[in-house]
Amino acid sequence: MIPIYDTAPRARRPLIVFGVIAINFAIFLWMSGMSERNLNWVLENFALIPLRYSDPRAAVAAPPVTRRNR
C-alpha cells in the first residue's frame, strides 16, 4: 500500500523529493516528444542496461553509439 498521509510531524517540506519528481517528469516529457531514432540513441547511451554490468564481455563488445557512427 502507498501511504497517502502520515501522522508523524515533519520539520520541513521534502523539497529534494519534489525536485526529483519534477526532474523525472521533465525527462518524461522530453523523451515523449522524441522521434524513434533519437529515442533509441538516448536509451542506448544513457539507459541502465543490466547486461553491461553482469557480462563484462558485453560492455567491451558494445561501445556506446555516437552520432558520428550512424
N, C-alpha and C positions, 0 to 999 in steps of 0.2 A: 504494500500500500504506500502511496505517496502522501506524505503529511501535508495537509492543507494549511494548518496553522500550528503554532507551538505556544505553550503556556510559559515556557522559560523566558525571562526577560533578556533582551539584548542590550548591549552597551551602545551600539550604533548600527546603522543600516549596513547590510552586506554589499558595499559598493564594488568590491572586487568580483563578487559573483554576478552582479548586474553587468559589469564590464565584460566578463567572459561570455555571458549570454548575448550581449549586444554584438560582440565581435563575431561569434558564431552565426548570428542572424545575418550580419553584413556579408560574411563569406558565402552563406547560403544564397542570398540574393545575387551576389556577383556571379556565382557558378551557375545559377539557374538561367542566366541570360547568355551563356556562352554557346558558341557553336560546338558541334560534336568533336571536331578536330582540336579546338582549343581546350575543351574539357578533358579529352584524353591526354593531352600534353600536361596539363596541370596534375591530373591524377597519377600519371607515370612518374612525374618528378617530385611531387610533394606528398603523395599519399603514403601511409604506413602500410607496407606490403610485407606480411609475415614471412614469406619465403626468403626475403633478403636477409632476415635475421636467423632463420632456422637452418639454412643451407648456405654456407659461405661461398660455394662454387656459383650459386645463382647471383650473388651480389657482384662477383667479379665478371661473370659472363654477360650480365645485362647492365651495362653502364647507363646512367641517366640519358634520356633523349634530349638533344639540344635542338634548337630551331634551325641551325645550320645543316643538321643531318637529314632534315625532312625534305 
